[in-house]
Amino acid sequence: MDLSDARADLTVAVAAALGAVALTVGLDLFAGVPVSTPVRLVPVAVYFLYLFTRKGGPYAAVDTPRVWTAVVVLATVAAAAYAVVT
């Protein structure tokens, strides 16, 4: 693993961690909306998908940290919407 791979992993990991914290703090503490543990872990699940599905191949052009960070953000927003609706 070289430095650029480590930087890419760290970028997606930080996005996932911030997403999990944002769900907890933003909804549970500030908005008073109870958030279950599985919903809180949605951004972290995306990070694990990132870790275990990166193998190269024909989709390598979209397999970038920027795309995975966007997926983390979208999953976090979707999880927040789910928590608010339920």
Secondary structure, DSSP 4 states (H G I P E B T S, - for coil): --HHHHHHHHHHHHHHHHHHHHIIIIIIIII-----HHHHTHHHHHHHHHHHH---STTTTT-SHHHHHHHHHHHHHHHHHHHHH-
